Amino acid sequence: NISLLKGKIIHKILENGIPKKDKELHQKLEQAYFQFEVFDDELQEQLQTEIPKLLRSFSQSPFAQRIFSASRWKNEISLTMKLSEDYFTGTLDRIFLNSNGYWEVADFKTNNIRESEVKKTGEKYLMQMKSYAMLMAQLFPGQTDFPVSLYFLVPEREFSRAFSSRQIKEIKQEFTQLINQIKQYYPFGEKGVEE
């Protein structure tokens, strides 16, 4: 899936901020090709055209300015938390301390959508956003709001939600119920399961 690959490469390139010069961007692209095993010349050529174009537009956006000018930030934070008798694991691509003093999750999306589809498409990611907020609450228990922002590189629009501490409790219950439903249908390791 080229969108998934493009997303991985863009996340990798943006790990330490927006490359300042074309040469730096192309070096990071070459490294990403190697890391993600992109050896097909036609695919490399396509990505060599599309990714810099996306990143040039993105670098001028207020969203990029906001997240990359933050005084404090972290990338690729993998967390595991206990939910009832089970564990939930997730990775936050980028978090940053926003201007309100809250840690916020930023996630880049490479879906190729129209501006009119941002809200509808963003809502399809609501479970992912809830999981990010739940993990943030675990990481920063003193925080009262947990903002999560998705940025759609095409059409250069943001979709954001902030989750309150009360909502985090509801999200934990929702995920606990989902895990229990999954275990009910796929009782791996449970007694009475036929081999």
C-alpha positions as CSV (number, residue, x, y, z in Angstrom):
1,N,0.0,0.0,0.0
2,I,1.7,3.2,-1.2
3,S,-0.2,5.5,1.2
4,L,0.9,3.4,4.2
5,L,4.5,3.5,2.9
6,K,4.3,7.2,2.2
7,G,3.1,7.7,5.8
8,K,5.9,5.7,7.3
9,I,8.5,7.6,5.2
10,I,7.0,11.0,6.1
11,H,6.9,10.2,9.8
12,K,10.6,9.1,9.6
13,I,11.6,12.3,7.8
14,L,9.8,14.5,10.3
15,E,11.2,12.8,13.4
16,N,13.6,15.6,14.2
17,G,11.7,18.4,12.5
18,I,11.3,19.6,8.9
19,P,14.4,19.3,6.8
20,K,15.7,22.8,6.1
21,K,17.4,22.2,2.7
22,D,16.5,20.0,-0.3
23,K,19.8,18.1,0.1
24,E,18.9,17.1,3.7
25,L,15.4,16.0,2.6
26,H,16.8,13.9,-0.2
27,Q,19.3,12.3,2.2
28,K,16.5,11.4,4.6
29,L,14.5,10.0,1.7
30,E,17.4,7.8,0.7
31,Q,17.8,6.5,4.2
32,A,14.0,5.9,4.4
33,Y,14.1,3.9,1.2
34,F,16.8,1.6,2.7
35,Q,15.0,1.3,6.0
36,F,11.6,0.5,4.5
37,E,13.2,-1.7,1.7
38,V,12.0,0.5,-1.2
39,F,14.3,-0.8,-4.0
40,D,11.9,-0.4,-7.0
41,D,13.2,2.5,-9.2
42,E,9.7,3.6,-10.4
43,L,8.4,3.7,-6.8
44,Q,11.4,5.6,-5.6
45,E,10.9,8.1,-8.5
46,Q,7.2,8.5,-7.6
47,L,8.0,9.1,-3.9
48,Q,10.9,11.4,-4.8
49,T,8.3,13.7,-6.5
50,E,5.3,13.3,-4.1
51,I,6.9,13.5,-0.7
52,P,9.0,16.7,-1.1
53,K,5.9,18.4,-2.6
54,L,3.8,17.4,0.4
55,L,6.5,18.4,2.9
56,R,7.1,21.8,1.3
57,S,3.4,22.7,1.6
58,F,3.3,21.3,5.1
59,S,6.3,23.2,6.3
60,Q,4.5,26.5,5.6
61,S,1.3,25.5,7.5
62,P,0.4,27.0,10.9
63,F,0.2,23.4,12.2
64,A,3.8,22.7,11.3
65,Q,4.9,26.0,12.8
66,R,3.0,25.1,16.0
67,I,4.4,21.7,16.6
68,F,8.0,22.3,15.4
69,S,8.4,25.5,17.3
70,A,7.4,23.9,20.6
71,S,10.1,24.2,23.3
72,R,9.5,20.6,24.4
73,W,8.6,17.6,22.3
74,K,9.2,13.8,22.1
75,N,9.0,11.3,19.2
76,E,8.0,7.6,19.0
77,I,6.9,7.0,22.6
78,S,5.8,3.4,23.1
79,L,3.6,2.9,26.2
80,T,1.9,0.0,27.8
81,M,-0.8,0.5,30.4
82,K,-2.9,-1.9,32.5
83,L,-6.6,-2.0,31.6
84,S,-8.4,-4.1,34.1
85,E,-6.7,-7.5,33.8
86,D,-5.2,-6.8,30.4
87,Y,-2.6,-4.5,28.8
88,F,-2.9,-1.9,26.1
89,T,0.1,-0.9,24.1
90,G,0.5,2.0,21.7
91,T,3.0,4.4,20.2
92,L,2.6,8.2,20.1
93,D,4.4,9.5,17.0
94,R,5.0,13.0,18.3
95,I,3.9,14.9,21.4
96,F,4.7,18.5,22.1
97,L,4.0,21.0,24.9
98,N,1.4,23.4,23.3
99,S,0.9,27.1,24.0
100,N,-1.7,26.3,26.7
101,G,0.9,24.2,28.7
102,Y,-0.7,20.9,27.7
103,W,1.1,18.0,26.1
104,E,-0.6,17.3,22.8
105,V,-0.4,14.4,20.3
106,A,0.3,15.3,16.7
107,D,-0.2,12.7,13.9
108,F,0.3,13.2,10.2
109,K,-2.1,11.5,7.8
110,T,-1.3,10.8,4.2
111,N,-4.9,10.1,3.0
112,N,-5.6,11.7,-0.3
113,I,-8.9,13.4,0.5
114,R,-10.8,16.6,-0.3
115,E,-11.3,19.4,2.1
116,S,-15.0,18.5,2.4
117,E,-14.0,15.0,3.6
118,V,-11.7,16.1,6.5
119,K,-14.4,15.9,9.3
120,K,-15.8,12.6,8.1
121,T,-12.4,11.0,7.6
122,G,-11.1,12.4,10.9
123,E,-14.0,10.8,12.7
124,K,-13.0,7.5,11.3
125,Y,-9.8,7.9,13.3
126,L,-11.7,8.6,16.6
127,M,-10.8,5.3,18.2
128,Q,-7.1,5.9,17.4
129,M,-7.4,9.5,18.9
130,K,-9.1,8.1,22.0
131,S,-6.3,5.6,22.5
132,Y,-3.7,8.4,22.1
133,A,-5.5,10.5,24.7
134,M,-5.8,7.5,27.1
135,L,-2.1,6.8,26.8
136,M,-1.3,10.5,27.3
137,A,-3.4,10.5,30.5
138,Q,-1.2,7.6,31.7
139,L,2.0,9.5,30.8
140,F,0.8,12.9,32.3
141,P,-1.7,12.2,35.1
142,G,-1.6,15.8,36.3
143,Q,-2.9,17.1,33.0
144,T,-6.7,17.8,32.8
145,D,-7.1,17.9,29.1
146,F,-5.6,15.7,26.5
147,P,-5.6,17.3,23.0
148,V,-5.0,15.1,19.9
149,S,-4.5,16.6,16.5
150,L,-4.4,14.8,13.1
151,Y,-3.0,16.7,10.2
152,F,-4.1,15.6,6.7
153,L,-1.3,16.6,4.4
154,V,-3.8,16.6,1.5
155,P,-5.8,19.0,1.7
156,E,-3.5,20.6,4.4
157,R,-6.2,20.6,7.1
158,E,-6.2,19.7,10.8
159,F,-8.8,17.6,12.7
160,S,-8.5,18.0,16.5
161,R,-10.2,16.8,19.6
162,A,-9.5,17.4,23.3
163,F,-10.5,14.8,25.8
164,S,-11.2,15.7,29.5
165,S,-10.2,13.6,32.5
166,R,-13.9,12.4,32.8
167,Q,-13.8,11.4,29.1
168,I,-10.6,9.4,29.7
169,K,-12.4,7.4,32.4
170,E,-15.2,6.6,29.9
171,I,-12.6,5.7,27.2
172,K,-10.9,3.3,29.6
173,Q,-14.2,1.6,30.2
174,E,-14.9,1.5,26.4
175,F,-11.5,-0.1,25.7
176,T,-11.9,-2.6,28.5
177,Q,-15.3,-3.7,27.1
178,L,-13.8,-4.0,23.6
179,I,-10.9,-6.1,24.9
180,N,-13.4,-8.3,26.8
181,Q,-15.5,-8.7,23.6
182,I,-12.4,-9.7,21.6
183,K,-11.4,-12.2,24.3
184,Q,-14.9,-13.6,24.2
185,Y,-14.6,-14.3,20.4
186,Y,-10.9,-15.2,20.5
187,P,-10.3,-16.8,23.9
188,F,-6.6,-17.4,23.2
189,G,-5.1,-19.2,26.2
190,E,-8.4,-19.6,28.0
191,K,-9.4,-23.0,29.5
192,G,-11.9,-25.0,27.4
193,V,-10.5,-23.8,24.1
194,E,-10.1,-26.8,21.7
195,E,-6.8,-27.2,20.0
